[in-house]
Amino acid sequence: MGLQGKMEGWLCLMRLNRFGLQYSRKRYFILEDNCLKSFKFIPTSPTEEPVRSAIIDSCIRVTDNGRETFHRKVLFIFTLYNTSDHNDQLKLGATSPEEAANWIHCLKDAALNTERSLNAPSRRKWQPFRLSVSKSIAHKSSMDMAAASFMHVDAMTFDVIAPSPWKIFGCQNGLRLFKEAKDKGSNGKQRDGSPAIMAVGVIEGTSEAIFRTLMCLGPSRIEWDFSFYRGCVVEHLDGHTDIVHIQLYNHWLPWGTKRRDLLLRRYWRREEDGTYVILYHSVIHSKCPPQNGYVRACIKSGGHVITPTKHDKPSIIKHMIAIDWKLWKPYMKKGATVSMTIRFLERIAALREMFKAKEGNYFSELSPTVLTRDIDLPVSEKEEIKTEVDYKMITDERVKNEAKNPVSSNLTRLDDAADEFYDVPEPSDNEHHAWASNASPEVSCMESYHTKLTTANIVKKLHDLTVQKRGYMDLQEMAWDQECVSFCYGATLQKDQSFGMPCSWAAADPSSFLIRADSYLADQEKVKAKSTLMQMVAADWLRSNRREDDLASRPGGIAQRYASQGRPEFFFIINIQVPGATTYNLALYYMLTSPLEETPLLERFVNEDDSFRNSRFKLIPYISKGSWIVKQSVGKKACLVGQALEVHYFRGRNYLELGIDVGSSTVARGVVNLVLGYLNNLVIEMAFLIQGNTPEELPEFLLGTCRLNHLDVSKSIQTDSVSIS
């Protein structure tokens, strides 16, 4: 968007045709003055009329859908949708994760800064469109920004003060080696298990190039990964998560050791500063049982963190792993496990040398005729069912909302079905963007398993939708017993200020969290919080077969008891909803004893509209005890919750409740699903605040904090068992 408030580039418009099949069309998009315009060609004049336009206002939300494969190419997908009408949406794809991240950033900024749209006319009369596009213009870069400084984000900083659990113990092949101090369990005893070791190195390449190289499971991986034999994607769960099967050679293992293979749940995301995080841990999958001739090793926690420097190159890479190699000889276990793990981590040194040889310009290649998998598995049916159902909804809505005016806040106006069979010709190989010319590392093993839809298939899949189950199981999962006990809302989770009782809550130390200081607007300084505005008084840990909203309004709950007595206290409730076959609700109750009017920013937040609330409410998460993979997935950085997730607000006489839908984001859903697998081994701390944006609103203050000690899903309370009398 740059200094001129404008951003433009080629994107793929993802659509569903009349048969319910997804396809893409290349379009040139321009975002200017909160107006998103679509062209079939690069416009040669600012007055040229777009094919379609839409206004980006505070009702528009942008979600990151991750990676998807279309016609042997990997696209990075993001979706715009109207919060007042979820059928009003627009799905776009970029050829690189950096390009997608820049578009997402600019679109979110446009939605937040709606005052720019007040200066722009709500209706425009566009001049006639001319098809005069030169060859040199047609092949310009897919991303054109007026100034790169707008998109630059400073290196990721943390908003939690915490000691590092890592201690260096050596240096090998140019890699620093660290080991992690083991956490104690809920019983106070130190856990046994495979040692967690991390290698840290520097690679002369961009974080994006390194990320794409690590994600590749194709033949090009053998250029640096000496342990790799072959790999494949077993199941694609969503754009950020998949199940992968990797088979390893044994020439690098101790003599006489059998080959190992790994079945992993792989998750990735990109941070705002350009850092890429790839996390994985072992799972069991019904479609990929143990293989003959292989011993299946178990990665309990592992992943990569690739962080760019200020000049993009070089990048700092951290590779951590805690793995059980399944050695059967007792005398080999202690020494061999550590040496094998260090040898495995040395792949990063090989990756570094390859990038050095390629002068940092390496990118993954895959011949369309080469298969990278040895297992015939269909694409996840849930992806196909979603496509079929969404198609009918979007098509019906498109018919209803068809209008003549080219400028509208309706996003479906940008989704023109009339030119279903027209697409922009692809440039020749030597002129194509480097990333766009690469086939997906997993394409050849996934694309051939797409099944054509028939009426019988649709009926069958819709019939099975209610009983559909995922095909994998985390190794950390266990049987969850059900109990039937009667409780009241606000009293289903016990308080334990000593932090010793499992499945309990307490207030966390405010000084662990950093907030904006008085001078933040001038020097970006953050300081330790000293106290909280509100007192945490209760918590609920619930489960249900449906979404549970507005808990504070339930009769018998703590908010209603205070209201019935005419007491002046005000309640602020944060209801974190985790959807699934069973929906879990974690509700945190905070009480304000002073009059609401004495805190102007909080009063404004309580009484303002949802747009303001979404732009200000922040969460600072922190895993104080737990596995590295969970700590890395959750992070320690403040997040504007309303910009990442759907939040429903419920205002009562003496309360405001925030219903946070974790399932509304694939990124957040992946993190929470990972956390649930380790939940009873975690200590989770959180702080909540309203972001201060003006000198009058600084310094910031914490609304409240919480510490959740070793939660257990088996001890969650069924909502039917909660007393309402």
C-alpha positions in Angstrom: 0.0 0.0 0.0 3.0 2.3 0.6 3.1 6.0 1.0 0.5 6.5 -1.6 -2.1 4.2 0.0 -2.0 1.8 -2.9 -1.1 -1.8 -3.5 -1.5 -3.9 -6.6 -0.5 -7.2 -8.1 -1.6 -10.4 -9.8 -3.7 -12.8 -7.7 -5.6 -16.0 -8.4 -9.3 -15.7 -7.8 -10.6 -19.0 -6.5 -14.1 -20.0 -7.6 -16.6 -22.9 -7.7 -18.1 -23.7 -11.1 -21.6 -24.9 -11.8 -20.6 -28.5 -11.0 -19.2 -27.7 -7.6 -15.5 -28.0 -8.7 -13.0 -25.5 -7.6 -10.9 -23.6 -10.2 -8.8 -20.5 -10.3 -8.6 -17.4 -12.6 -5.7 -14.9 -12.7 -6.7 -11.3 -12.1 -4.9 -8.1 -11.5 -6.1 -6.5 -8.2 -5.6 -2.9 -7.0 -6.3 -1.8 -3.4 -6.6 2.0 -3.1 -8.6 4.2 -0.8 -10.3 1.2 0.8 -11.5 0.1 -2.7 -10.4 -3.3 -4.0 -10.7 -3.4 -7.8 -10.3 -6.4 -10.2 -9.0 -6.3 -13.8 -8.4 -8.9 -16.4 -5.3 -7.0 -17.5 -2.9 -4.5 -15.9 -4.7 -1.1 -16.3 -2.7 1.5 -18.4 -4.6 4.5 -16.9 -6.0 5.3 -13.4 -9.4 6.0 -15.0 -9.8 2.6 -16.5 -12.9 0.8 -15.4 -12.4 -2.4 -13.3 -14.3 -5.6 -14.0 -15.5 -5.6 -10.4 -15.0 -3.6 -7.2 -15.7 -3.9 -3.5 -15.4 -1.5 -0.6 -13.2 -2.8 2.3 -14.7 -1.5 5.5 -14.8 -2.4 9.2 -17.2 -5.3 8.4 -14.6 -7.1 6.3 -12.4 -9.7 7.8 -9.3 -11.4 6.3 -8.3 -14.9 7.2 -5.2 -16.8 6.3 -6.1 -20.2 4.8 -2.5 -21.4 4.2 -1.3 -23.6 1.3 -3.5 -25.2 -1.3 -2.5 -26.9 -4.6 -4.1 -26.1 -7.9 -2.9 -27.5 -11.3 0.4 -28.6 -9.9 1.2 -25.3 -8.3 1.2 -24.3 -4.6 -0.9 -21.2 -3.9 -1.1 -19.4 -0.5 -4.7 -18.7 0.1 -6.5 -16.0 2.0 -10.2 -15.2 2.2 -12.1 -11.9 2.6 -15.6 -12.2 4.1 -18.3 -10.0 5.5 -18.9 -10.6 9.2 -22.6 -9.8 8.8 -23.0 -12.3 6.0 -20.5 -15.2 5.8 -21.8 -16.2 2.3 -20.5 -12.9 1.1 -16.8 -13.8 0.6 -13.9 -13.7 -1.7 -11.1 -16.3 -1.9 -7.8 -15.3 -3.3 -4.4 -17.0 -3.8 -0.9 -15.7 -4.1 2.1 -17.5 -5.5 4.3 -17.0 -2.4 3.7 -16.7 1.3 5.4 -13.3 1.5 3.0 -12.0 -1.2 0.0 -13.4 0.6 1.2 -11.9 3.9 1.6 -8.5 2.4 -1.9 -8.5 0.9 -3.4 -9.7 4.2 -1.5 -7.0 6.1 -2.7 -4.3 3.7 -6.3 -5.5 3.6 -6.5 -5.7 7.4 -5.0 -2.1 7.5 -7.7 -0.9 5.1 -10.5 -2.5 7.2 -9.1 -0.9 10.4 -8.5 2.5 8.8 -12.0 3.0 7.5 -11.7 6.8 7.7 -9.8 6.7 4.4 -13.0 5.5 2.7 -14.8 8.6 4.0 -12.6 10.7 1.7 -13.3 8.4 -1.3 -16.6 8.6 -3.1 -18.9 5.7 -2.4 -19.8 5.5 -6.1 -17.4 6.0 -9.0 -18.0 6.4 -12.7 -15.2 4.6 -14.4 -13.9 5.5 -17.8 -14.1 2.9 -20.6 -11.7 0.0 -20.3 -9.0 -0.4 -22.9 -7.1 -3.6 -23.7 -3.8 -2.0 -24.5 -1.2 -3.7 -22.3 2.4 -3.9 -23.4 4.4 -7.1 -23.1 6.8 -5.6 -20.7 4.0 -4.5 -18.4 2.2 -7.8 -18.5 5.3 -9.6 -17.1 6.0 -7.1 -14.3 6.4 -8.3 -10.8 3.3 -9.8 -9.1 3.8 -7.4 -6.2 4.0 -3.6 -6.8 4.3 -1.4 -3.7 5.0 2.3 -3.7 7.3 1.9 -0.7 8.6 -1.2 1.0 9.0 0.5 4.3 5.3 0.3 4.9 5.4 -3.5 4.8 8.5 -3.8 6.9 7.9 -5.1 10.4 10.6 -4.9 13.1 12.1 -8.2 14.4 9.6 -10.1 16.5 9.7 -9.1 20.2 8.1 -10.8 23.1 5.6 -9.4 25.6 6.5 -11.9 28.3 9.5 -11.9 30.6 10.6 -15.5 31.0 13.9 -17.3 31.5 15.3 -19.4 28.6 15.1 -23.2 29.3 18.0 -23.8 26.8 21.7 -24.2 27.8 24.5 -24.5 25.3 26.6 -27.7 25.5 28.6 -27.7 22.3 29.3 -26.6 18.8 29.6 -28.9 15.8 29.8 -28.2 12.0 29.2 -24.6 12.6 26.0 -25.2 14.6 25.5 -24.2 18.2 24.0 -27.1 20.2 21.6 -26.6 23.1 19.8 -28.9 25.5 16.5 -28.1 27.3 15.9 -28.4 31.0 13.1 -30.8 31.7 9.9 -29.5 33.2 8.5 -31.2 36.3 5.1 -32.9 36.0 2.0 -32.0 37.9 3.1 -34.5 40.6 6.4 -32.5 41.1 8.6 -35.2 39.7 10.9 -34.6 36.8 9.6 -36.3 33.6 11.6 -39.0 31.9 11.9 -39.1 28.2 14.0 -38.4 25.1 16.4 -35.4 25.5 15.3 -32.2 23.7 18.2 -30.8 21.6 18.3 -27.7 19.5 20.8 -26.7 16.7 21.1 -23.0 15.8 22.8 -21.8 12.6 22.9 -19.0 10.0 22.0 -19.6 6.4 22.6 -17.2 3.5 19.0 -17.2 2.2 15.7 -15.6 2.8 13.4 -17.0 5.4 10.8 -17.7 2.6 13.3 -19.7 0.5 14.4 -21.8 3.5 10.8 -22.4 4.5 9.8 -23.7 1.1 12.9 -25.9 0.9 12.1 -27.4 4.3 8.5 -28.1 3.3 9.5 -29.8 0.1 9.2 -33.6 0.1 10.3 -34.0 -3.5 13.5 -35.3 -5.1 15.3 -32.0 -4.6 15.4 -32.7 -0.9 18.2 -35.2 -1.3 20.5 -32.3 -2.3 20.8 -31.4 1.4 18.9 -34.0 3.6 21.3 -36.9 3.8 18.8 -38.9 5.9 15.9 -38.6 3.5 14.8 -41.5 1.3 11.3 -40.5 0.3 8.2 -38.8 1.7 4.6 -38.0 1.0 1.5 -36.3 2.3 -0.9 -38.8 3.8 -3.7 -36.4 4.5 -4.2 -32.6 4.0 -6.1 -31.4 7.0 -6.2 -27.6 6.2 -3.9 -25.0 4.6 -1.6 -25.0 7.6 -1.7 -28.6 8.8 -1.1 -32.0 7.1 -0.1 -35.5 7.9 3.2 -36.5 6.3 5.1 -39.8 6.1 8.9 -39.7 5.8 11.2 -42.7 5.2 14.8 -42.4 6.2 18.0 -44.1 5.0 20.1 -46.0 7.6 23.6 -45.3 6.3 24.0 -42.4 8.8 22.7 -44.5 11.7 24.9 -46.7 13.9 26.0 -50.0 12.2 23.3 -52.6 12.2 20.5 -50.2 12.9 17.3 -50.7 10.8 15.8 -48.0 8.7 13.5 -45.5 10.5 10.4 -43.8 9.3 8.3 -41.0 10.7 4.5 -40.3 10.6 4.1 -36.7 11.6 1.4 -34.0 12.0 3.0 -31.0 10.4 1.9 -27.4 11.1 3.3 -24.1 9.8 2.6 -20.4 10.1 4.2 -17.1 9.2 4.8 -14.4 11.8 4.4 -10.7 11.1 8.1 -10.1 10.9 8.6 -12.8 8.3 9.6 -15.5 10.7 8.4 -19.0 9.6 7.5 -21.6 12.2 7.2 -25.3 11.2 6.2 -27.7 14.0 5.7 -31.5 14.0 5.0 -34.4 16.3 4.3 -38.1 15.7 0.8 -39.4 15.2 -1.0 -42.6 14.4 -3.0 -42.8 11.2 -5.3 -45.5 10.1 -4.2 -45.2 6.5 -0.5 -45.4 7.2 0.3 -48.3 9.5 4.0 -49.3 10.3 5.9 -50.4 7.2 7.8 -53.6 6.7 11.6 -53.1 7.0 11.2 -49.9 9.0 11.1 -49.1 12.7 8.8 -46.1 13.3 10.6 -43.5 15.5 8.5 -41.2 17.6 9.0 -37.4 17.6 7.5 -36.1 20.8 8.3 -32.5 19.9 10.2 -30.9 17.0 10.3 -28.2 14.4 12.1 -25.3 12.8 12.0 -21.5 13.4 13.4 -19.4 10.5 13.9 -15.8 11.4 15.0 -13.2 8.9 17.6 -10.5 9.7 17.0 -6.8 9.0 18.3 -7.2 5.5 16.4 -10.4 4.8 19.7 -12.3 4.3 21.1 -14.2 6.1 18.4 -15.9 8.2 18.8 -17.6 11.6 17.4 -21.1 11.8 16.7 -23.1 14.9 16.0 -26.8 14.6 14.8 -28.6 17.7 13.8 -32.2 18.2 13.0 -34.6 21.0 12.8 -38.0 19.5 12.6 -41.6 20.6 14.6 -43.7 18.1 13.1 -46.9 19.4 16.4 -48.6 20.1 15.9 -52.1 21.5 19.5 -52.6 22.9 19.4 -51.1 26.5 23.2 -50.4 26.5 22.8 -48.3 23.3 20.0 -46.1 24.5 21.7 -43.3 26.5 24.7 -42.5 24.3 23.3 -43.5 20.9 20.1 -41.6 21.3 21.9 -38.3 21.8 24.5 -38.9 19.0 21.8 -40.0 16.5 19.8 -36.9 17.4 22.8 -34.6 16.9 23.6 -36.3 13.6 20.0 -35.7 12.5 20.2 -32.0 13.4 23.3 -31.7 11.3 21.1 -31.6 8.2 20.9 -27.9 8.9 24.6 -27.6 8.2 24.1 -29.4 4.9 21.2 -27.0 4.1 23.5 -24.1 4.9 26.2 -25.3 2.6 23.7 -25.9 -0.2 22.4 -22.3 0.0 26.0 -21.1 0.1 26.7 -23.0 -3.1 23.5 -21.7 -4.8 24.4 -18.2 -3.5 21.1 -18.0 -1.6 19.0 -18.4 -4.8 18.0 -22.0 -4.3 14.3 -23.0 -4.7 12.6 -26.4 -4.7 12.0 -28.1 -8.0 9.9 -31.1 -8.9 9.3 -32.7 -12.2 5.6 -33.3 -12.9 6.4 -36.9 -13.9 8.1 -37.9 -10.7 6.0 -39.3 -7.9 7.2 -38.6 -4.4 5.0 -41.0 -2.5 4.5 -44.7 -2.3 1.1 -44.8 -0.7 -2.2 -44.3 -2.6 -4.4 -42.3 -0.4 -7.4 -40.1 -1.3 -7.8 -36.4 -0.5 -9.6 -35.8 2.8 -13.3 -36.1 2.2 -14.1 -33.2 4.5 -12.3 -30.9 2.0 -14.6 -32.1 -0.8 -17.8 -31.9 1.3 -17.0 -28.4 2.3 -16.5 -27.5 -1.4 -19.9 -28.9 -2.4 -21.8 -27.3 0.5 -20.1 -23.9 0.1 -20.8 -23.9 -3.7 -24.5 -24.2 -3.3 -24.6 -21.5 -0.6 -22.4 -19.1 -2.6 -24.2 -19.7 -5.9 -27.6 -19.1 -4.3 -26.3 -15.9 -2.6 -24.8 -14.7 -5.9 -28.1 -15.0 -7.7 -29.9 -13.0 -4.9 -27.3 -10.2 -4.7 -26.6 -9.6 -8.5 -26.6 -5.9 -9.1 -25.7 -3.5 -11.9 -23.4 -1.1 -10.1 -19.8 -2.2 -10.3 -18.8 -0.7 -6.9 -20.3 -2.4 -3.9 -19.4 -3.5 -0.4 -20.6 -7.0 -1.5 -17.5 -9.1 -2.0 -19.4 -11.5 -4.4 -19.4 -8.7 -6.9 -15.7 -9.5 -7.4 -16.5 -13.1 -8.1 -17.9 -12.9 -11.6 -19.1 -16.2 -13.0 -19.8 -14.8 -16.4 -16.1 -15.2 -17.4 -15.7 -18.7 -15.9 -13.8 -19.9 -18.9 -11.5 -16.9 -19.4 -8.2 -16.7 -17.8 -5.0 -14.6 -18.2 -2.5 -16.5 -20.3 0.5 -17.7 -18.3 3.9 -16.1 -19.3 6.6 -18.3 -20.8 8.9 -20.2 -18.5 11.8 -17.8 -18.8 9.6 -14.8 -17.9 7.5 -16.4 -15.2 8.0 -15.5 -11.5 10.5 -17.9 -10.0 8.2 -19.2 -7.3 5.1 -19.5 -9.5 6.9 -21.8 -11.9 7.5 -24.5 -9.3 5.2 -27.4 -9.0 4.0 -28.4 -5.5 6.3 -30.9 -3.8 3.3 -33.0 -3.0 1.3 -32.3 -6.1 2.0 -35.5 -8.0 0.9 -37.6 -5.0 -2.2 -35.6 -4.2 -3.6 -34.3 -7.5 -4.3 -37.7 -9.0 -6.6 -38.7 -6.2 -9.2 -35.9 -6.7 -12.5 -37.7 -7.5 -15.2 -36.2 -9.7 -18.4 -35.4 -8.0 -21.6 -37.3 -8.8 -25.0 -37.1 -7.3 -24.4 -40.3 -5.4 -21.2 -39.0 -4.0 -22.8 -35.8 -2.8 -25.7 -37.6 -1.1 -23.3 -40.1 0.5 -20.9 -37.4 1.7 -23.7 -35.2 3.1 -25.1 -38.2 4.8 -21.7 -39.1 6.4 -21.0 -35.5 7.3 -22.4 -35.8 10.8 -20.4 -39.0 11.6 -17.2 -38.0 9.9 -14.1 -38.6 12.1 -10.5 -37.6 11.6 -8.2 -40.4 10.5 -5.3 -39.7 12.8 -4.7 -39.7 16.6 -2.1 -37.8 18.5 0.1 -40.0 20.6 -0.5 -37.8 23.6 -4.2 -38.5 23.5 -5.8 -40.8 26.0 -9.3 -42.0 26.9 -11.4 -39.3 28.4 -13.7 -40.5 31.1 -17.0 -38.8 31.5 -18.4 -37.7 34.8 -21.8 -36.4 35.8 -21.7 -33.9 38.6 -23.9 -30.9 39.2 -22.1 -27.5 39.3 -23.1 -23.8 39.0 -21.8 -21.5 36.2 -18.7 -19.8 37.5 -17.7 -22.7 39.8 -16.7 -25.6 37.5 -13.0 -25.0 37.8 -11.3 -24.9 41.2 -9.1 -22.1 42.4 -5.6 -22.9 43.8 -3.3 -20.0 44.6 -0.5 -22.4 45.6 -0.3 -23.7 41.9 0.0 -27.3 43.2 -3.4 -28.7 42.3 -4.0 -30.1 38.8 -6.9 -28.8 36.8 -7.1 -25.5 38.7 -6.8 -21.7 38.1 -5.2 -18.8 39.8 -4.2 -15.2 38.9 -0.8 -15.0 37.2 1.9 -12.6 38.2 1.3 -9.3 36.3 5.0 -8.4 36.3 5.6 -11.2 33.8 3.9 -9.2 31.1 5.0 -6.2 29.2 2.7 -3.3 28.3 3.0 0.0 26.4 4.7 2.8 28.4 3.7 6.5 28.4 6.3 7.2 25.8 5.4 4.2 23.5 4.3 6.3 20.6 7.8 8.0 20.5 10.2 5.2 21.4 8.1 1.9 21.3 9.1 1.2 24.9 7.3 -1.4 26.9 7.4 -1.8 30.7 6.5 -4.5 33.2 2.9 -4.4 34.3 2.5 -3.7 38.1 -1.1 -4.8 38.7 -4.4 -5.6 37.2 -7.6 -3.4 37.0 -9.9 -6.3 37.7 -9.8 -9.3 40.0 -10.3 -12.8 38.7 -13.1 -14.4 40.7 -14.1 -17.6 38.9 -13.6 -19.9 35.9 -15.6 -22.5 34.0 -14.2 -25.6 32.2 -17.2 -26.9 30.2 -17.9 -29.3 27.3 -21.0 -29.5 25.1 -22.2 -30.9 21.8 -23.0 -27.3 20.7 -21.7 -23.8 21.0 -22.3 -22.2 24.4 -22.7 -18.4 24.3 -23.6 -15.8 26.8 -22.8 -17.8 29.9 -23.1 -14.8 32.1 -26.8 -14.6 31.5 -27.5 -18.1 32.8 -29.5 -18.2 36.0 -27.5 -19.2 39.0 -24.3 -17.9 37.6 -22.0 -15.5 39.4 -23.0 -12.5 37.4 -26.7 -13.1 37.8 -26.3 -13.7 41.5 -24.7 -10.3 42.0 -27.3 -8.6 39.7 -30.2 -10.1 41.7 -28.8 -8.6 44.9 -28.5 -5.2 43.2 -24.7 -5.0 43.8 -22.7 -2.5 41.7 -19.8 -4.8 40.6 -19.2 -5.1 36.9 -18.1 -8.4 35.3 -15.9 -9.0 32.3 -16.1 -12.5 31.0 -13.8 -14.1 28.4 -15.4 -17.2 26.9 -12.8 -19.2 24.8 -14.7 -21.6 22.6 -12.9 -24.6 21.1 -15.2 -26.3 18.5 -15.1 -29.9 17.4 -17.0 -33.1 17.8 -17.1 -31.9 21.5 -17.0 -28.2 22.0 -14.9 -27.0 25.0 -15.5 -23.7 26.7 -13.0 -22.0 29.0 -14.7 -19.1 30.6 -12.7 -16.6 32.8 -14.7 -14.3 35.1 -13.2 -10.9 36.1 -14.8 -8.4 38.5 -14.5 -4.6 38.6 -15.3 -3.2 42.0 -14.9 0.5 41.1 -17.4 2.4 38.9 -17.0 1.8 35.2 -16.9 5.6 34.6 -13.6 5.9 36.4 -11.8 4.0 33.6 -12.7 5.9 30.4 -11.0 3.4 28.0 -12.8 0.4 29.5 -16.1 2.3 29.6 -15.7 3.1 25.9 -14.8 -0.5 25.1 -17.9 -1.8 26.9 -20.3 0.7 25.2 -18.7 1.0 21.7 -19.5 -1.1 18.7 -17.9 -4.4 17.7 -15.6 -2.8 15.2 -13.9 -0.7 17.9 -13.7 -3.7 20.3 -12.2 -5.9 17.6 -9.4 -3.3 17.0 -8.5 -3.0 20.6 -8.8 -6.2 22.7 -5.5 -7.9 23.2 -4.3 -11.2 24.6 -0.8 -12.0 25.7 -0.3 -15.8 25.9 2.5 -17.7 27.7 3.2 -21.4 28.3 5.3 -21.3 31.5 5.6 -25.1 31.7 5.3 -27.5 28.8 6.8 -29.0 25.7 8.9 -26.8 23.3 6.5 -27.5 20.4 3.6 -26.1 22.4 5.6 -23.1 23.7 6.7 -22.3 20.1 3.2 -22.7 18.7 1.6 -20.4 21.2 4.4 -17.9 21.4 4.8 -14.9 23.8 3.5 -12.1 21.6 0.4 -9.9 22.2 -2.4 -10.5 19.6 -5.4 -8.4 18.7 -7.9 -11.1 19.1 -10.7 -9.5 17.1 -8.4 -9.3 14.0 -7.5 -12.9 14.1 -10.7 -14.6 15.3 -14.4 -14.1 15.4 -15.5 -12.5 18.6 -19.2 -12.3 19.7 -20.0 -9.7 22.3 -22.9 -10.0 24.8 -23.8 -7.0 26.9 -25.8 -7.5 30.0 -26.9 -5.1 32.8 -23.7 -5.8 34.8 -21.4 -7.6 32.4 -19.8 -7.8 29.0 -18.9 -11.3 27.7 -16.6 -12.0 24.8 -17.2 -15.3 23.0 -13.9 -16.1 21.2 -14.4 -18.7 18.4 -11.1 -20.4 18.1 -12.4 -22.4 15.1 -12.8 -19.3 13.0 -9.1 -19.4 12.0 -7.1 -22.3 10.6 -4.0 -21.0 12.2 -5.6 -20.8 15.7 -7.4 -24.1 15.2 -4.1 -25.8 14.5 -2.5 -24.3 17.6 -5.3 -25.2 19.9 -5.6 -28.8 18.5 -1.9 -29.2 19.3 -2.3 -27.7 22.8 -5.2 -30.1 23.6 -2.9 -33.1 22.9 -0.5 -31.9 25.7 -3.0 -30.1 27.9 -2.6 -32.0 31.2 1.2 -31.4 31.0 0.9 -27.6 30.5 0.8 -24.5 32.7 -0.8 -21.8 30.7 -0.7 -18.1 31.6 -2.6 -15.3 29.9 -3.0 -11.5 30.3 -5.8 -9.4 28.8 -5.8 -5.7 28.0 -7.2 -3.0 25.8 -4.7 -1.5 23.4 -3.8 2.1 24.0 -3.3 4.0 20.7 -3.3 7.7 21.9 -1.3 9.6 24.5 -4.4 9.8 26.6 -4.8 6.0 26.6 -1.2 5.4 27.7 0.3 3.8 29.7 -1.7 0.6 29.1 -3.1 -1.4 32.0 -3.9 -5.1 32.3 -7.6 -6.0 32.7 -6.6 -9.3 34.3 -4.4 -12.3 34.3 -4.9 -16.0 34.8 -2.8 -19.2 35.3 -4.3 -22.5 34.3 -2.5 -25.4 35.9 -2.5 -28.8 34.1 -6.1 -28.7 32.7 -7.6 -32.1 32.0 -10.4 -32.5 29.4 -11.7 -35.5 31.3 -12.5 -33.1 34.2 -14.4 -30.6 32.1 -18.1 -30.4 33.0 -20.9 -31.3 30.7 -23.2 -28.2 30.4 -26.3 -30.4 31.0 -24.9 -31.1 34.4 -24.5 -27.4 35.3 -27.2 -26.2 37.7 -29.2 -23.2 36.6 -31.3 -22.8 39.7 
